[in-house]
Amino acid sequence: MMTQDPRKDADPGVLHYAYRVRTPASYWFHAHQGIELLYVYEGQGEIMLDNRTYPLSAGTLVWFQPYQMHRVEAPLHAELQYTRTILTFDPHFLEPYLGPFPELRSYFYWLWKGNLPQQVFAVAEDNPLPGLLDELHEAVADGLEGTEEDHALLLLRLIRLLKRRVMPAAPADGSDSRRVQRYMESMQEWLERNFHLPFSLEAMASDLHLSPYHVSHLFKKSTGMTISRYLTLRRIREACSLLANTSKSVREIAWETGRLNSAYFCKIFKEHKGMSPENYRKAFRQSRNG
């Protein structure tokens, strides 16, 4: 049975920060329009994310992309408190501040829109992440005029820390990694422009002036997944956004996210999200309005 977050999950705007929240138990099922970071200080439990369950304990960090439905069950032991910090923010807020840092910008876009191989991490005791979350709390609680830039700079430090000490992106293979990275950027840009259309490897290869074998092989080697799986995950993310923010029918959304028939679309959506598109829409709206 689905339960929802006891907090009223109104639109977080640019930044919503719940610092060291402590409750005797927590059971809810919800998603956010923005990016969410969850860090656990104490307590034990489980978290379900995209139809998979992960253990939750002190030092656990979870990174949620926009519209990822998840359910937290903590603690599993009644005598334990569950203490955590939750940061939710609009990823567009950071875009103007990322211009001078191209590598960090590329990494952030990967965290925001990429198909992440891992989203639950164990943070070492000597990691500076908790201290940085303390700083962010002080900046948010300060409430002084003109603190938007302070918040952005702290978020940039947070993204940089994640890249260096918590969840690094997989490096490109080979000595010509810059060339491989340029190819991958071109492939991802092509897929972003065309994911809503039926896929043709030959058309993609022709547009990128590469052979179909080279495109397929390089993409799989660099990302660890096939182009077909990447497209499926991208289409599902788009479908989640449309289900959450529009009243379009499932049939219309299936067509807009790949020219799919509704039966096949519902099948793959449930395989990846653990619920039907209709139930996802219902759960998202309940969590937002509850």
Secondary structure, 3 states (H helix, E strand, C coil): CCCCCCCCCCCCCCEEEEEEEEECCEEEEECCCCEEEEEEEECCEEEEECCEEEEECCCEEEEECCCCCEEEEECCCCCCCEEEEEEEECHHHHHHHCCCCHHHHHHHHHHHHCCCCCCEEECCCCCCHHHHHHHHHHHHHHCCCCCHHHHHHHHHHHHHHHHHHHCCCCCCCCCCHHHHHHHHHHHHHHHHHHCCCCCCHHHHHHHHCCCHHHHHHHHHHHHCCCHHHHHHHHHHHHHHHHHHHCCCCHHHHHHHCCCCCHHHHHHHHHHHHCCCHHHHHHHHHHHHHC
